[in-house]
Amino acid sequence: MSKIQVKICMGTTCFVMGAAHLQELVEILPEKYPDKVEVSGVTCLELCSDASKYTNAPYVKVNDDVIADATIEKVLKHIERLLENGQE
């Protein structure tokens, strides 16, 4: 069973728009879902460059799903949905 990959965009726009707060996921997720979730900060997901599609920083990628205007609550709900559906 592969781990759910959570990537927090730490690019300038995302950081300023709230990604700094999302860093708490690095502590929350491994504790809440040991062996099921891997969290990392990435330099930039380069989503802001496609302004026609992505306009609400900060961004988090959970596996291949992009969460715009990301909050800790949104990310947790998305992960819980994946785990319930056995999509980890």
Backbone as CSV, one residue per row, in Angstrom:
resi,resn,N_x,N_y,N_z,CA_x,CA_y,CA_z,C_x,C_y,C_z
1,MET,0.850,-1.180,0.000,0.000,0.000,0.000,0.891,1.236,0.000
2,SER,0.748,2.079,-1.012,1.569,3.284,-1.089,0.969,4.399,-0.236
3,LYS,1.841,5.273,0.210,1.400,6.388,1.046,0.758,7.475,0.200
4,ILE,-0.166,8.191,0.813,-0.735,9.388,0.192,0.348,10.456,0.252
5,GLN,0.610,11.084,-0.891,1.636,12.117,-0.986,0.986,13.498,-0.880
6,VAL,1.396,14.276,0.109,0.887,15.631,0.303,2.044,16.590,0.056
7,LYS,1.876,17.467,-0.930,2.921,18.442,-1.261,2.378,19.843,-1.047
8,ILE,3.013,20.566,-0.151,2.598,21.926,0.169,3.463,22.887,-0.631
9,CYS,2.839,23.730,-1.442,3.578,24.707,-2.228,4.096,25.796,-1.288
10,MET,5.400,26.020,-1.356,6.019,27.039,-0.513,6.562,28.196,-1.352
11,GLY,6.088,28.305,-2.601,6.472,29.428,-3.446,6.016,30.730,-2.806
12,THR,6.549,31.823,-3.266,6.286,33.124,-2.646,4.802,33.433,-2.525
13,THR,4.055,33.294,-3.613,2.628,33.617,-3.569,1.900,32.739,-2.578
14,CYS,2.131,31.449,-2.647,1.451,30.529,-1.734,1.849,30.786,-0.285
15,PHE,3.139,31.035,-0.065,3.613,31.279,1.295,2.925,32.497,1.895
16,VAL,2.863,33.571,1.122,2.240,34.802,1.588,0.735,34.624,1.802
17,MET,0.128,33.782,0.978,-1.329,33.592,1.044,-1.757,32.532,2.058
18,GLY,-0.814,31.963,2.817,-1.206,31.067,3.892,-0.473,29.746,3.988
19,ALA,0.427,29.462,3.079,1.143,28.190,3.141,1.995,28.082,4.402
20,ALA,2.404,29.208,4.949,3.192,29.175,6.179,2.412,28.448,7.271
21,HIS,1.121,28.707,7.338,0.250,28.044,8.319,0.093,26.557,7.994
22,LEU,0.113,26.216,6.714,-0.059,24.820,6.298,1.115,23.940,6.703
23,GLN,2.223,24.538,7.086,3.379,23.758,7.530,3.039,22.901,8.746
24,GLU,1.989,23.265,9.466,1.555,22.469,10.616,1.173,21.049,10.200
25,LEU,0.811,20.874,8.918,0.465,19.544,8.425,1.629,18.576,8.545
26,VAL,2.855,19.091,8.517,4.047,18.253,8.635,4.047,17.513,9.974
27,GLU,3.473,18.130,10.997,3.393,17.501,12.312,2.074,16.752,12.504
28,ILE,0.987,17.317,12.019,-0.346,16.743,12.242,-0.539,15.416,11.516
29,LEU,-0.243,15.378,10.215,-0.577,14.210,9.403,0.184,12.947,9.783
30,PRO,1.504,12.997,9.947,2.192,11.761,10.323,1.726,11.223,11.681
31,GLU,1.335,12.122,12.563,0.847,11.692,13.869,-0.552,11.084,13.744
32,LYS,-1.388,11.712,12.932,-2.776,11.258,12.782,-2.874,10.014,11.903
33,TYR,-2.040,9.942,10.870,-2.081,8.818,9.930,-0.689,8.218,9.749
34,PRO,-0.139,7.620,10.793,1.206,7.064,10.639,1.212,5.988,9.553
35,ASP,2.242,5.959,8.769,2.428,4.974,7.696,1.444,5.113,6.540
36,LYS,0.596,6.142,6.536,-0.367,6.300,5.443,-0.172,7.579,4.643
37,VAL,0.501,8.561,5.249,0.622,9.870,4.608,2.061,10.365,4.707
38,GLU,2.544,10.923,3.609,3.865,11.547,3.595,3.684,13.005,3.187
39,VAL,4.229,13.911,3.978,4.058,15.343,3.750,5.406,15.981,3.425
40,SER,5.384,16.863,2.427,6.598,17.596,2.112,6.248,18.992,1.618
41,GLY,7.150,19.911,1.870,7.039,21.243,1.301,7.842,21.244,0.010
42,VAL,7.305,21.853,-1.022,8.021,21.937,-2.297,8.238,23.399,-2.636
43,THR,9.319,23.664,-3.343,9.678,25.034,-3.683,8.539,25.749,-4.384
44,CYS,7.935,25.097,-5.372,6.808,25.685,-6.083,6.127,24.595,-6.895
45,LEU,4.810,24.578,-6.873,4.050,23.631,-7.698,3.801,24.197,-9.091
46,GLU,4.179,25.456,-9.294,4.029,26.152,-10.572,2.590,26.190,-11.081
47,LEU,1.667,26.290,-10.165,0.256,26.368,-10.537,-0.178,27.796,-10.826
48,CYS,0.487,28.757,-10.222,0.134,30.161,-10.440,0.376,30.589,-11.885
49,SER,1.254,29.873,-12.577,1.560,30.251,-13.964,0.391,29.993,-14.901
50,ASP,-0.565,29.152,-14.488,-1.759,28.900,-15.294,-2.935,29.636,-14.646
51,ALA,-2.931,30.953,-14.769,-3.928,31.797,-14.106,-5.348,31.522,-14.572
52,SER,-5.514,30.948,-15.752,-6.864,30.653,-16.229,-7.480,29.490,-15.463
53,LYS,-6.635,28.640,-14.882,-7.138,27.455,-14.190,-6.988,27.562,-12.675
54,TYR,-5.863,28.120,-12.230,-5.570,28.187,-10.803,-5.397,29.633,-10.376
55,THR,-6.297,30.096,-9.530,-6.247,31.498,-9.125,-6.338,31.712,-7.621
56,ASN,-6.356,30.640,-6.851,-6.566,30.802,-5.414,-5.487,30.128,-4.581
57,ALA,-4.367,30.804,-4.421,-3.296,30.292,-3.565,-3.752,30.371,-2.110
58,PRO,-3.223,29.554,-1.229,-2.147,28.591,-1.410,-2.660,27.263,-1.971
59,TYR,-1.732,26.514,-2.571,-2.054,25.236,-3.188,-1.379,24.089,-2.460
60,VAL,-2.102,22.985,-2.415,-1.566,21.732,-1.894,-1.951,20.653,-2.894
61,LYS,-1.037,19.759,-3.156,-1.325,18.612,-4.008,-1.413,17.385,-3.126
62,VAL,-2.529,16.677,-3.218,-2.707,15.416,-2.509,-2.773,14.354,-3.589
63,ASN,-1.733,13.554,-3.659,-1.508,12.668,-4.802,-1.556,13.529,-6.054
64,ASP,-2.510,13.326,-6.945,-2.586,14.145,-8.159,-3.679,15.205,-8.090
65,ASP,-4.344,15.322,-6.955,-5.445,16.276,-6.800,-4.926,17.605,-6.254
66,VAL,-5.290,18.689,-6.923,-4.887,20.022,-6.491,-5.976,20.605,-5.591
67,ILE,-5.569,21.097,-4.441,-6.491,21.787,-3.541,-6.103,23.258,-3.560
68,ALA,-7.006,24.075,-4.096,-6.789,25.524,-4.148,-7.329,26.156,-2.878
69,ASP,-6.824,27.333,-2.559,-7.244,28.032,-1.351,-7.186,27.062,-0.163
70,ALA,-6.084,26.335,-0.099,-5.938,25.233,0.847,-5.920,25.710,2.299
71,THR,-6.572,24.917,3.111,-6.541,25.092,4.562,-6.239,23.721,5.158
72,ILE,-5.853,23.711,6.395,-5.594,22.432,7.072,-6.855,21.580,7.033
73,GLU,-8.000,22.191,7.277,-9.257,21.452,7.293,-9.576,20.831,5.935
74,LYS,-9.384,21.593,4.860,-9.649,21.075,3.516,-8.750,19.890,3.189
75,VAL,-7.486,20.007,3.539,-6.532,18.932,3.247,-6.889,17.688,4.056
76,LEU,-7.196,17.859,5.327,-7.576,16.711,6.162,-8.811,16.010,5.617
77,LYS,-9.828,16.780,5.216,-11.043,16.184,4.661,-10.746,15.409,3.387
78,HIS,-9.883,15.950,2.538,-9.553,15.274,1.287,-8.828,13.949,1.571
79,ILE,-7.904,13.969,2.499,-7.172,12.753,2.854,-8.122,11.720,3.447
80,GLU,-9.012,12.157,4.323,-9.977,11.233,4.927,-10.865,10.597,3.866
81,ARG,-11.256,11.374,2.863,-12.059,10.848,1.762,-11.279,9.775,0.989
82,LEU,-10.016,10.060,0.713,-9.179,9.082,0.005,-9.032,7.790,0.816
83,LEU,-8.801,7.928,2.103,-8.639,6.755,2.948,-9.929,5.952,3.054
84,GLU,-11.067,6.625,3.139,-12.349,5.936,3.187,-12.625,5.149,1.911
85,ASN,-12.191,5.705,0.775,-12.416,5.057,-0.514,-11.308,4.068,-0.877
86,GLY,-10.343,3.891,0.028,-9.255,2.965,-0.226,-8.350,3.388,-1.357
87,GLN,-8.182,4.711,-1.550,-7.390,5.220,-2.672,-5.997,5.669,-2.258
88,GLU,-5.501,5.195,-1.133,-4.171,5.640,-0.738,-3.099,5.062,-1.608
